[in-house]
Amino acid sequence: VTVLQQDTLFNFTSIIDHFASDTPEDTTDSPSNWKMHFYNVSLHHAKLSYCDLNRDKEWDIKDLNIKVPGFTIGGQEKSDAGINLALADGGLLNVGAQYDAMSNNFKVMANLDNFALSNIKEYLTDVVNIKELEGELGAAITAEGNVSEIMNTQIGGNIQMNGLNIVDADRMELAG
């Protein structure tokens, strides 16, 4: 799958074209009592390429894994999903989410390991005058709460950096 971004617009044409139908779409609107349940959905070892055309920055995910033990649309059942990905330039991201439609309770767990900070340098130069950015970021963060009381969400975790090196445009070392 290839995703392109220019300005604030994303181009998902490759995905849409793949699933396009030759049959005309029914555009009549009517209420529906449909519920959709997805169980044991998984995607293993997929590759994804994302290109930000404004920054000439490409992100390659070399090992995308998605696991959805249960997910419901339009129903009152609990949903549970997870995603694991490995960035080609360094870093592993694991995210898990649980949601109970009856109580509106949710829990999201995110773990980031060995994320190469050089991946985000192009984005930081809009607000910080830096020439070099090196090091690795790791984090383990959990958010838990209720959608009806979102301001009471409890967020906690740990963040760590290894090998941090920041050099400004005048070649002055800011951190290292």
N, C-alpha and C positions, 0 to 999 in steps of 0.2 A: 504494500500500500504506500502510495506517495501522497503527502499533503503539502500544498504550497500556501504560503501566506504572503500577501502584499498589502501594505498599509494595515487596516484592521479587518481585511477580508480574507477568508480561508477558501481554498479551492479543493473540494472533495470530488471532483469530476471523475477521477479514476474509480471511486467506490460507486458513485451513482450510475455511471455507465455500465459497470459490471452487473448490477442488479436491475437495470432498466427493462421494462416490458414493452412489447409491441401492442398490447391491448390498451385502449383508451381508459383513463382513470375516471371512476365514478365520483363526481363532485357534489352530489346531493348531501346535505347535512341533516342528520337525524340522530336523536339521542340513542345511546347504546348502553347495554348492560354487560358488555363483554368484559371478561377478566382474562388476563393472560398470566400464566404461570410458567416459569422456566426453571428447570431443575437439572443439576449436574451438567451445566454448560461449561466447556473449557476450550481454550486455545493454547497450543503448546509450541514454543520455539518459533514464533512468528518474527518477521523482520519488518520494521517500519522506518520510513525516511520522512523527515519533516524539514522543509526548506523555508526559511524566512528570507524572502527576496529583498526586503528593505535593508537587511544587514549582511546579506550574502553569507548567511550562517546556516549550516546544515546540521541537523541532529539525526544520528542514526541509532536506532534501537536494534540491537542484534539478537536479543532473546526476550521476546514479549510473551508472557504467560498470563492468562486470565482464567480464573476459576470462579464459577458462580454456582454454589450448592443449591441456592434457591432465591428466586427473584419474582415478585408479583407486581403486575400493573393493574390497578383498578380493584384490587381486593384488600382484604384485611390481614393477610398472612405476613409472616416475618420474611425479611429479605436479608441475604448474606452474600457478599461478593468480595473478591480479592483480585489484585493485579500485581504481577512481578515483572520488572523489566531491567535490562542491563543496557546501559549506554555504551556505544562503541568506543567513545573517548574517555570512559572511566566513570563508574558509579553504578550502584544497584539501588533500586527503589522497590519497596514492598508496601502495598497499601491494602488494608482490609476494612470493610464497612459492614455494619449490621444496622438494620432498621426494623422496628416493630410498628406496623401500621395501626394497630389497635391502641397502643399507648403513646405513639409518636416519639418513643425513646430511640436514640441512635448512639452508635459508638463507631469512631473512626480511628484506626491505628496506622501510623506511617513510620516506616524505617528507611533511612537513607544511609548507605554505606559507601565510603570512598568516592564521593562525587567530586570530580575534577573541577575546581573553581575556574580554571581557564575557559570552561564551557560558557560562562556567563559574562566574560570580560566585555564583549561587544555591547551587551545590554547596560552595563554599569557606566560605560564611557559617556552616556547621555547626561549623567548627573555627577560623575566623579572624574577628575582629570588624571587617569592612570595610564601607564605605558605597559606594565606587566602585572599579572595576577596569577599566582600559583598556589597550590595547596589542595588539600582535600577536606571536604565537609562531610560530617556524619550527624545523624539526628534520629531520635526515637521519640515520637510525639503521639499523644492520645488525646482525642476530644470526645467528651461524653456528655449527653444532655437530652433535652426534649425539644422537638421542633416548635411546640407551642410556647416554650419559654426559652427561646434561643439565647437571650442575654444571660441566662444562668448556666450556660455551657461551661463545663470544667475542662480546662486544657492544661496538660502537663507533659513533661518529658525532659530530655537531655539533648544538648547540641555540643559537638566538639569539632575542632579544626586541627589539622596536622599539616606541618610544613608550610604555613602561611607566609607568603612573600608578596608584598605590594610595593611597586615602584611607580612614582609619579612621572609626568611628562618631562620633568627636568632631571630625571634619573636619580632622584632622591628616594632612598628606601624609607617607606612609611611603616612597614611592618616586615618582620623577618627574623 
